[in-house]
Amino acid sequence: MAEIHAPAVRPPTILGDKTLGGITSDVFAPLDRRPTRLWWWAFLSAAAALLLGTVCVGYQIMVGIGTWGLNRTVGWAFDITNFVFWVGIGHAGTLISAVLLLFRQRWRTSINRSAEAMTIFAVMCAGLFPVIHMGRPWLAFWVFPYPNARGPLWVNWRSPLLWDVFAIGTYFTISLVFWYIGLLPDLGTLRERARGLRKKVFGWLSLGWDGSARTWARYEVACVLLAALATPLVVSVHSVVSSDFATAILPGWHTTVFPPYFVVGAVFSGFAMVLMLMLIARKVMHLEDYMTMRHVHAMCKVIVFTGSIVGLAYGTELFMAWYSGNPYEKFAFANRMRGPFGWAYGVMVFCNVIAPQLLWFRKVRWSLGAVFLITILVNVGMWFERFVIIVSSLHRDFLPSAWTGYVPTWIELGTLLGSFGLFFTLFLLFCRFLPMIAASEIKAVVASERHHAPVAEGVAAEGVTTENVAAECETVEAAA
Amino acid sequence: MTRRIHVALFADEAQFLAAARTCRERGLALLDAFTPYPVHGIDVLLDVRPSRLPWVCLAGGATGLAAALLFQYWSSITDWPLNVGGKPFDSLPAFLPVAFETTVLFAGLVTAAALWLRSSLLPGRKPRRELPGTLDDRFALLVAHKDAANDFAETRALLESLGAVACWDEMEDAS
């Protein structure tokens, strides 16, 4: 007899056979309790880093960017590296909230809220760097085309730096609106549960959400439309960021592979960051039933896939440097691998190309410790990728008489640390005051899996039930 | 004029949908429904028209695209033609990134604004109806009689037999 696999004998997206009320209390009850000691420790360390960063930024604004390690050859280094790094981190949030919504990937519901929040905070961190790099940030409004007293002299529409203003500005605005619309139903629930001042605040924020069927119908259409808008937007943002480099004639930058290479790298680093935060959150906030091993596996697969594309892009760059026959291009890559910053190139290749390949193995994916380590490595590697691209191309260009080195000052290091402080402070505040999980979306997923579960009918004869699969997952998880 | 309506709460999506269907078959008017998550199928029973938001979105996007292109051409050809590295004044390919971003920005903001205004979701707005548990785990159905001669006790018994966990009457402004 031909064996036909029963379709979709998958573990349920949400474990523990939740009732709708159970989901509400799982998601909202932690917000009513006092923060845990662990949360306070995390928050205070993040706030300390933020304070350090604020001091550094304040100092460099008062004294000038001469406090950085930049020189007349290396005009971009830490700040632009951090900018590209943080924009990249943000991309996974949009990918999870928008692209996976269009592909109807139900597992996204457990993580989309926190991933979108991460996007917004990461873009805030990113936007900080070009502004402080201006040296006179109080004139930052000059980047906008407004009728001014200088002519009016308009902005240069042909410059990728201006495209950045529009791309990042649009990206931040649309991400924020999309996130807020997604929050409305849960803000309504928060309003109902809260008392006193909190009730007033959430009453105002929830815009009078009442869950009417007419509103829901319109709301769902609006969400799909915003997802469809955010999908090409996310591709455009990092393509524009890559144009900052690709439109320059510097060897190592002047290449057409940059836009796709940057977009994939962004998704790669962003997914690693989401997975890292998710692994922490599910432990600290006890969300193991919502962020299951199935989620971890799905994320691991995206990471190994995008990591392989990043590896391919590195190979393509090297091949083109050789195949172009351009001596400057050849030198740029030889110098990148064996020059003074060769160690950074090594870190980058090890973290981005070699380490994620371990995720092909089931055993590694089941080991949360190993996965956590790999996500950290990927984030380190992706930061170094941008550092390598920027500094190794700049420090030795066409004229050997202009060659120089680059060493960051403690101001630059402090600012980088401060941006992490800003990111984690905002993220921890978000975990305290807003529901980390989109409760209304989870309820819809749980209800639809219960009503249309193929497991319940087709496979019940073989003794496989939703409970069995869930129990099996739990035991394997416990063993891991 | 006020009229009397029935409010029935259900604890299960399937029962709630079946009850809505039965009420409709019995000739009762379904006024509205309040649910903790979007229940597919109830919109059909309530005769909710397909949303016109996609058209609003398209209009917003088209406005953004036109505005961005016109402004870039006007500022770099008409108002102050500036020679940047010998590039042509009409640099359409270089104008596209900004045009695209503005398209998305307008389309997204207009869609969100239309959703908020049309559903009257505005800061400070009180919810039209606060029913116990409909933002948690209850599904509420609002039913009215098409003519005044109907028997209220009978309707209530019907709703309870369909699985309503709570059921009560309310007076409502039927304007």
HADDOCK unambig.tbl for C-alpha pairs under 7 A between the chains (distance, minus, plus):
assign (segid A and resid 20 and name CA) (segid B and resid 136 and name CA) 6.98 0.50 0.50
assign (segid A and resid 20 and name CA) (segid B and resid 137 and name CA) 5.17 0.50 0.50
assign (segid A and resid 21 and name CA) (segid B and resid 136 and name CA) 6.01 0.50 0.50
assign (segid A and resid 21 and name CA) (segid B and resid 137 and name CA) 5.31 0.50 0.50
assign (segid A and resid 24 and name CA) (segid B and resid 136 and name CA) 6.20 0.50 0.50
assign (segid A and resid 154 and name CA) (segid B and resid 75 and name CA) 6.53 0.50 0.50
assign (segid A and resid 157 and name CA) (segid B and resid 94 and name CA) 6.97 0.50 0.50
assign (segid A and resid 157 and name CA) (segid B and resid 95 and name CA) 6.30 0.50 0.50
assign (segid A and resid 158 and name CA) (segid B and resid 94 and name CA) 5.12 0.50 0.50
assign (segid A and resid 158 and name CA) (segid B and resid 95 and name CA) 6.69 0.50 0.50
assign (segid A and resid 163 and name CA) (segid B and resid 97 and name CA) 6.21 0.50 0.50
assign (segid A and resid 163 and name CA) (segid B and resid 98 and name CA) 5.72 0.50 0.50
assign (segid A and resid 166 and name CA) (segid B and resid 98 and name CA) 6.15 0.50 0.50
assign (segid A and resid 166 and name CA) (segid B and resid 101 and name CA) 6.24 0.50 0.50
assign (segid A and resid 167 and name CA) (segid B and resid 101 and name CA) 5.81 0.50 0.50
assign (segid A and resid 170 and name CA) (segid B and resid 101 and name CA) 6.27 0.50 0.50
assign (segid A and resid 170 and name CA) (segid B and resid 105 and name CA) 5.50 0.50 0.50
assign (segid A and resid 174 and name CA) (segid B and resid 105 and name CA) 6.71 0.50 0.50
assign (segid A and resid 174 and name CA) (segid B and resid 108 and name CA) 6.40 0.50 0.50
assign (segid A and resid 188 and name CA) (segid B and resid 135 and name CA) 6.95 0.50 0.50
assign (segid A and resid 189 and name CA) (segid B and resid 135 and name CA) 5.38 0.50 0.50
assign (segid A and resid 189 and name CA) (segid B and resid 136 and name CA) 6.79 0.50 0.50
assign (segid A and resid 203 and name CA) (segid B and resid 124 and name CA) 6.90 0.50 0.50
assign (segid A and resid 204 and name CA) (segid B and resid 123 and name CA) 5.12 0.50 0.50
assign (segid A and resid 204 and name CA) (segid B and resid 124 and name CA) 4.74 0.50 0.50
assign (segid A and resid 205 and name CA) (segid B and resid 123 and name CA) 6.33 0.50 0.50
assign (segid A and resid 207 and name CA) (segid B and resid 121 and name CA) 4.78 0.50 0.50
assign (segid A and resid 207 and name CA) (segid B and resid 122 and name CA) 4.61 0.50 0.50
assign (segid A and resid 207 and name CA) (segid B and resid 123 and name CA) 4.65 0.50 0.50
assign (segid A and resid 207 and name CA) (segid B and resid 124 and name CA) 6.19 0.50 0.50
assign (segid A and resid 207 and name CA) (segid B and resid 125 and name CA) 5.62 0.50 0.50
assign (segid A and resid 208 and name CA) (segid B and resid 121 and name CA) 5.85 0.50 0.50
assign (segid A and resid 208 and name CA) (segid B and resid 122 and name CA) 6.84 0.50 0.50
assign (segid A and resid 208 and name CA) (segid B and resid 125 and name CA) 4.90 0.50 0.50
assign (segid A and resid 208 and name CA) (segid B and resid 126 and name CA) 4.75 0.50 0.50
assign (segid A and resid 208 and name CA) (segid B and resid 127 and name CA) 4.16 0.50 0.50
assign (segid A and resid 209 and name CA) (segid B and resid 121 and name CA) 6.57 0.50 0.50
assign (segid A and resid 209 and name CA) (segid B and resid 127 and name CA) 5.83 0.50 0.50
assign (segid A and resid 210 and name CA) (segid B and resid 127 and name CA) 5.38 0.50 0.50
assign (segid A and resid 210 and name CA) (segid B and resid 128 and name CA) 6.80 0.50 0.50
assign (segid A and resid 210 and name CA) (segid B and resid 129 and name CA) 6.68 0.50 0.50
assign (segid A and resid 210 and name CA) (segid B and resid 130 and name CA) 6.91 0.50 0.50
assign (segid A and resid 211 and name CA) (segid B and resid 34 and name CA) 5.07 0.50 0.50
assign (segid A and resid 211 and name CA) (segid B and resid 35 and name CA) 5.45 0.50 0.50
assign (segid A and resid 211 and name CA) (segid B and resid 36 and name CA) 6.19 0.50 0.50
assign (segid A and resid 211 and name CA) (segid B and resid 135 and name CA) 6.73 0.50 0.50
assign (segid A and resid 212 and name CA) (segid B and resid 32 and name CA) 6.84 0.50 0.50
assign (segid A and resid 212 and name CA) (segid B and resid 33 and name CA) 5.63 0.50 0.50
assign (segid A and resid 212 and name CA) (segid B and resid 34 and name CA) 4.36 0.50 0.50
assign (segid A and resid 212 and name CA) (segid B and resid 35 and name CA) 6.58 0.50 0.50
assign (segid A and resid 213 and name CA) (segid B and resid 32 and name CA) 6.67 0.50 0.50
assign (segid A and resid 213 and name CA) (segid B and resid 33 and name CA) 5.29 0.50 0.50
assign (segid A and resid 213 and name CA) (segid B and resid 34 and name CA) 5.74 0.50 0.50
assign (segid A and resid 213 and name CA) (segid B and resid 35 and name CA) 6.83 0.50 0.50
assign (segid A and resid 213 and name CA) (segid B and resid 43 and name CA) 6.40 0.50 0.50
assign (segid A and resid 214 and name CA) (segid B and resid 43 and name CA) 6.95 0.50 0.50
assign (segid A and resid 214 and name CA) (segid B and resid 48 and name CA) 6.49 0.50 0.50
assign (segid A and resid 215 and name CA) (segid B and resid 119 and name CA) 5.82 0.50 0.50
assign (segid A and resid 216 and name CA) (segid B and resid 38 and name CA) 5.56 0.50 0.50
assign (segid A and resid 217 and name CA) (segid B and resid 43 and name CA) 6.85 0.50 0.50
assign (segid A and resid 218 and name CA) (segid B and resid 51 and name CA) 5.87 0.50 0.50
assign (segid A and resid 218 and name CA) (segid B and resid 115 and name CA) 6.85 0.50 0.50
assign (segid A and resid 219 and name CA) (segid B and resid 115 and name CA) 6.93 0.50 0.50
assign (segid A and resid 222 and name CA) (segid B and resid 53 and name CA) 6.81 0.50 0.50
assign (segid A and resid 222 and name CA) (segid B and resid 111 and name CA) 6.64 0.50 0.50
assign (segid A and resid 222 and name CA) (segid B and resid 115 and name CA) 6.94 0.50 0.50
assign (segid A and resid 226 and name CA) (segid B and resid 108 and name CA) 6.07 0.50 0.50
assign (segid A and resid 229 and name CA) (segid B and resid 104 and name CA) 6.16 0.50 0.50
assign (segid A and resid 440 and name CA) (segid B and resid 36 and name CA) 6.24 0.50 0.50
assign (segid A and resid 440 and name CA) (segid B and resid 37 and name CA) 5.16 0.50 0.50
assign (segid A and resid 441 and name CA) (segid B and resid 37 and name CA) 6.72 0.50 0.50
assign (segid A and resid 443 and name CA) (segid B and resid 37 and name CA) 6.63 0.50 0.50
assign (segid A and resid 444 and name CA) (segid B and resid 37 and name CA) 5.75 0.50 0.50
